[in-house]
Amino acid sequence: MSLQAKLSVIQQVSEYLKAHIQDGSWPVGSKIPSENTLAHILGASRASIRVAIQQFVGVGVLESWQGKGTFVKRDILDVFPSKDSVLAQKTYMDIEKVLEFRSFLEPEGCRIAARNPTPELIQALERHLRNMMDNIGNRKVFVEQDILFHKCIAQGSGNMLLEKSLSEVFNATFLFHLQMNEIFGYQDGIYYHSIILNAIRNKKTKLARKLMDEHIQQAIAHLKAQ
């Protein structure tokens, strides 16, 4: 199965879980169906069911207890964007399109941020990179810090439209980024964030733009190669 097909199956399972939590079919405190039951209902593999469930566990919506099952821990509305979001959730169904959208904005935002980075920006980027390195193997925390690194650069550009647009994209695609991390691992993110940070620290604007573009284009290339 291709990577895009695998992501599509996992996303379909995620949408099924999300819908049943969101419409109250599975209220907070209730036990959701077993992996075997969900696999039978959805015609998906247990592996895909497990990945989708773990993503919801990762963001605190579900919790799993060995020997007992998986339960709804909290409501889902604060994890996913509302219907009034500038871009509808269906816009984010294709991770390749999400990455392409990021490639339109982030390299230029990185260039602008590198023109005159504040000490606070550098310290924040260093902190998020260090937290990424300290959490290799902890997918949820690693991805959170990865996203915060990118958000800090957008904020450092001083362009509110850029910052708001990227913030909404990241907030709406957290599960996608968990999926990407599961497939591609940790090292590329740490490598590119390290050299991007150095370029910003040294005010190398063209290099900062180039590296951010490479970072995103490499993710797109990996996606297409699977």
C-alpha angles and dihedrals in degrees: 000000000000120000091247090052091048091050089048093054092047090048091051090052090047091051090051091051092045094050094051093048094043096049093048097250086123106032124194109289095025125121117243122219118280123264090255092052093047091047089054094046095047100033090233131130120264088241091061091045090051093050092050092048092049090054090057090045088051094057093044099251095111132028127198126213120195110245093006107064137234123314137192106255102181144351118286101221095090091054099050128048119260125247087258091063114128089244121036119240091248088066088070097051093102112061091196090060090049091054092046090052090051090050090058093057115020102063092055091044088052091051092052093046090053094056094079112353116191121229087245092057093049091048092049093049091048090050094050092046091049090049090051091053091047092052104051102145094027098093099184096051093040093054092045090055091043090055093045089054090056093043090053091055091050089050090047090058089069090223109127094194091054092045094048094046094050093042091056092048092051093045091051096046104044092119090050090054090050088054092049091050091050091054101038102030131213112294102078092054093050092046096050095041090053095053093040089053091051091050092051092045090053093044093240096156100177092046092048090053092046094049094048090050090049090049093056096037090053090055090051091048092050089050093052093045095060 
